Amino acid sequence: MRRYSAILLAFWLCAGCASSPGNGPGAVAAAYAAAGRYDEAAREIEVAVRAHPRDVALRQQAALIQAEAGQLDHAVGHLEAAIELEPSDSASWVELGEIEKRRQNVADAYVAYRRAAELSPDDIRAVSGLALTADHLGFDDEARGAYARWAELERELEAQGTSQARPRHP
């Protein structure tokens, strides 16, 4: 996960567009994160969030950085704030599911993935997360439906020639 996050943040820094974190309030934090300095990144992202508390993208960036710094409670707090600001943003729900899964809160991860899948039924991360957590919790009918949808999405990706990493079990 750290390698992916560092690559993503480095890309944002190098992209040079006005909407990228490289030019926004989280630029310093993104630079630290790209260098693998997550403690410094976590400190700087909190400064940026205090200055821009209603910025959903910044909250999502803060959650990613805090998670990489091992501060999962802080990450959840940022995602909950992002969801409060923009409840229909499935990306925040998916990330919340991922972090709750890391915290071994499978029931909370299930709730987040379920909401994400409702908002974005074509999002493979949301659907696969729902399938795995519903299965883990013994919600057999819902798990079967989600697994079927996941398989359908995989077939669609294969038909398009797109490869995507398969999510792991919780």
KAFENNOR-V673588 format. One record per pair of residues at least 12 apart in sequence whose ideal C-beta (glycine too) atoms are under 7 Angstrom apart, sorted by the first residue. I is the first residue (numbers start at 1). J is the second residue. Records with the same first field share a line. If there is no record, write none. Layout:
BEGIN
I=J + J
END
This chain:
BEGIN
2=68
5=33 + 64 + 68
6=33 + 34 + 36
9=30 + 33 + 34
10=34
12=30
13=30 + 31 + 34
21=61
25=48 + 51 + 52 + 55 + 58
26=45 + 48 + 58 + 61
28=44
29=41 + 44 + 45 + 48 + 65
32=44
33=65 + 68
38=65 + 68 + 69
39=69
41=65 + 69
42=65 + 66 + 69 + 71
45=61 + 62 + 65
49=62
54=85
56=82 + 85 + 86 + 89
59=78 + 81 + 82
60=82 + 91 + 92 + 95
62=78
63=75 + 78 + 79 + 95
66=78
67=99
72=99 + 102 + 103
75=99
76=96 + 99
79=92 + 95 + 96 + 99
83=96
88=119
90=116 + 119 + 120 + 123 + 126
93=112 + 115 + 116 + 119
94=116 + 123 + 125 + 126 + 129
96=112
97=109 + 112 + 113 + 116 + 129
100=112
101=170
106=133 + 136 + 137 + 170
107=137
109=129 + 133 + 170
110=133 + 134 + 137
113=126 + 129 + 130 + 133
114=130
117=130
122=153
124=150 + 153 + 164
125=167
127=146 + 149 + 150 + 153
128=150 + 167
129=167
130=146
131=143 + 146 + 147 + 150
132=167 + 169 + 170
133=170
134=146
136=170
END
